[in-house]
Amino acid sequence: MSVFALSLNHHSAPLDLRGRFAFSLDQLAPTLLGLRQQLQHGPRHMLPEAALLSTCNRTELYVAGPNELVRPAVDWLAGVGGVGSSALMDHAYVLEGSAAARHAFRVASGLDSMVLGEPQILGQLKQAVREADQAGTLGTTLHQLFQRSFSVAKEVRTSTEIGSHSISMAAASVRLAAQLFEDLSQIKVLFIGAGEMIELVATHFAAKTPRHMAIANRTLERGEKLAGRLSAEALRLADLPQRLHEFDAVISCTASSLPLIGLGAVERALKNRKHRPMFMVDLAVPRDIEPEVAQLDDVYLYTVDDLSGIVQSAGQKRQAAVQQAEAIVEAGVQSFVHWLGQRHTVPLIQALQSQADDWRQHEIARARKLLARGEDVDAVLDALSRGLTQKMLHGALAELHASEGEQRMQLAQTVSRLFLRNSARNPAES
């Protein structure tokens, strides 16, 4: 059993390519089942374990199974995104064994995030694990990997200052808007979507008390719920074309597979605004706003990737804590690798226990027959113990007699360690 991670993230891939591999929460379980069927290897108990993490910054596939599944997994993910395997691997990478564990622990701890130390990724990873568990694709090995990653993340969070003074995407959006508008209390802000990211951004904007805020969401009820908490107006997505021109700032983050705001809609909005500038932030992957909108003279459009420079500037202040966090991660990796190594010996241990039990049953059965014939109890017990010890030593003694030279010396040392652990004198070292 091996563990590998196939990662496509903001370090390695551009926004539009990441958009091809974005999965909504309700897509995770059926996608994992489809993957497992594609990777099925041998009998049912050998079905590979799999989990899928998909956020605006990354899509990562974690698999526990035979090493030969790496190539099929790459081919499968490339097919899902509609690109060739070689094109995918130009912007993705595969990590195996300890490297895969290290990556998972760093992701959970926020060390691999665009916002160094941000806590949101941990919740997203936990949700991904829950979806894999409910789909029945998690398994013992990945369960251990992720539970250990959660423990490492908790220790990093409580033992270091990695998350101190973090500048989030939400805060960066407000900072950018403040550079364009002199007074944020005089602008009207539209938020498209009602998920966690929009709630974070809206909360940051609300602290600046803008003149008006509105929430547009596909499900009006959910939009109204968020709008109520923020004292904002709730809109339907269908109302956007007629209302877009009213807003100075537009921040969007939905799970839509296609853009919600096109070039034509923004051009009409600008005309109605008499070309007063519009500030737009598209936090969605895939995009919510057509990229051509950025070419308009009076629009300032920013994507997730555009915000990276701002959020990374605060990272320099936390570099002192990074080394401490990396040490915690490394300790977790070594612990997991040790556990995984022990898992590889489980079949051997089970076979040894089964063999010893067979010997025991055989000797007990023979002893009972001797007792039934009236044999002396002490003699029967002596015969039972001799029979067991002879069976236990037979294989080792036969190998010693059959070996020669250096091989015999190495075997003698191994036998001494196995059978003479408590002996005061080790004959193999004489």
ABEGO torsion letter per residue (X at the ends): XBBBBBBBBAAABBAAAAAAABBBAAAAAAAAAAAAAAABBEBAAABBBBBBBBBAABBBBBBBEBAAAAAAAAAAAAAAAGBBAAAAAAABBBBBEAAAAAAAAAAAAGAABABBGBAAAAAAAAAAAAAAAAAGAAEAAAAAAAAAAAAAAAAAAAABAAABGBBBAAAAAAAAAAAABABAAABBBBBBEABAAAAAAAAAAAAAGBABBBBBBABAAAAAAAAAAAGBBBBBAAAAAAAAAABABBBBBBABABBABBAAAAAAAAAAAGGBBBBBBBABOBBABBAAAAABAABBBBBAAAAAAAAAAAAAAAAAAAAAAAAAAAAAAAAAAAAAAAAAAAAAAAAAAAAAAAAAAAAAAAAAAAAAAGBBAAAAAAAAAAAAAAAAAAAAAAAAAABBEAAAAAAAAAAAAAAAAABABBAAAX
